[in-house]
Each structure stands twice: as structure tokens, then as C-alpha cells.
Amino acid sequence: RIYFKDKAGQYEARTPAVVADLKQLVEAEAARQREFEQFVDMVRSSLQSSDPVDLDKLSSDAVERIKILEDFAVLGDAAGNTKLRAIELAHALSIPPTQAGCFNALVQLGLFNEHENLAL
């Protein structure tokens, strides 16, 4: 798939520049997947050990994922597209894919207080 392309049932060789670009895309996707798996492992271990998470030590992608969970925990169904992403994250993190499930996970991670005063 990287070196050749199917064109009307026949295969054509790709140029070296196109091959390099495709390799770079594949490597970037693999790096994103590794980072996501590291995030999932970190959150799962924090949930099991009840160790608080320090947002300052997380990557920008990890902070964005936490913010997605926060938005869903606060806004619920009103979170729009964020709701779908939060539900996908919840499944990956093995937490209940509900507003309450995300809220409880954020409490366990030390990011929310159990009696969080939510700005509505």
C-alpha cells in the first residue's frame, strides 16, 4: 500500500516523495496510537491506586482528553460532539460511559471534588 497503488486493476509504483510522505503519515498515526495507549494505562493505574493526576505533567493531548471527560461530566447531553468522544474515552478507560461515571472517575483522579461546585 505504501510503495504501490492500485489503478484500474493494475499496480503502479509511487514516487519516492509520495512513499516518504505515506511513511511519515503511518509513523505519525502509530505515535498517536502509542500516546493514547499510554494515556489509557496512566489513567487506569491512577484509578486503581487512587493517586491524583497532575495536569501539569500531562501532554497537551492527555489534557484535552481529560477536558473532554470534564465537559461531559458537567454538561451531560448538552456536551454535543464532546459527549460521543467522552463515551469512547470512557469505554477505553473501562469506566461507565455516563455523566455520573465520568464525574466519579474525575473525583477518583483527584481532578474534581466529590462536592464540586460546578459553574453552570
N, C-alpha and C positions, 0 to 999 in steps of 0.2 A: 504494500500500500504506500510505502514511502518512496520507493525507487521507481515504481511503475504506476501508470494509471490506465484504467480500462476505458477505451474509447471505441464504441460501437463493436464490442466483442473482441477487439484486438488490444494488445498492451503496447503502450508507448513509454519510452524512458523519460523520466523527468529530468530537467536541467539540474546541475549541481546546486544552483542557488535555491531552487524550489525544494530540493531534498534537504538542504540545510535549514530552510525555514520550517519545513514539516518536522524535522528532528527537534528543533527548538520548541515547537508547539507541543510535541509529545512529552518532552522533558519538563516543560512548564506545567502541563496537566499532572504529570506524575508528582512533581513537587507540591502542587496544591493538594493532591490526594494525601501525600505523606503528612503535610501540615494539618489537614483535617483529622487524620487518624491520631496524630499526637495530641490535638486539642481534645478529642473524644477520650483518649486514655487519661489525660490530665484531669478532666472534669470527673470522669468515673472514679478515679482514685481519690480525688478530693471529696466526692460524695460519700465514698465508703469510709474514709478516715475522718470525715468532718473537719478537715483542715480548711481554713479560709483561703480564698483565692485572692491574690494581689493583682489587681488590674494593671498596675504599673509594670509588671514583669511579663505581661502577655503581649503577643504580637498584635498588630492592628487588626488582622483578620479574626483573631480569637476574641478581641474586644468587641468587634462588630457582631460576632455570633452571640456573645453574652447580651449585647444590646437588643438583639432580635428576641431573645428569651424574655428580657425585661419588658419590651414593648407588648409582647403577648400576655405576660403576667399582669400588666397594668391595664391594658386596653381590651383584652379578650377578643371577641368577634369584631370589634371596631378596628383591629390592627390591620385589616386589609390583607395585602400580599404578605406582610410580615407574619401573619398567622400561619400561612402554609409553610413558610420557611421554618418557623418555630416548631411546628408539628413534626417536620422532617428532622430537625435537630433533636427534638425530644425522643423520637424513635431511635436515632443513632446513639443517644446518651442513655437509653433504657430508662427514661423517666416517663411518667404518664403524660400523654400528649394533650393535656388540658391546661386551662389557665391556672387552675389550682396546682397542678403538677409542676408547672414551670415556676410558679411562685415558691412552692416548697423547696424545689431544687435550689433556687437562688438564696433562700434562707439557709439551707444546708451549706452552701458555698460561702456564706458569710457576706454576701453582697446585698441582701435585704435583711431587715429586722423582721421578726415574726409579726410585730405590730407596726409594720411600715406605714408611715403617713404618706399616702400616695397623693401627689399633686395632680388633681384632675382638672 
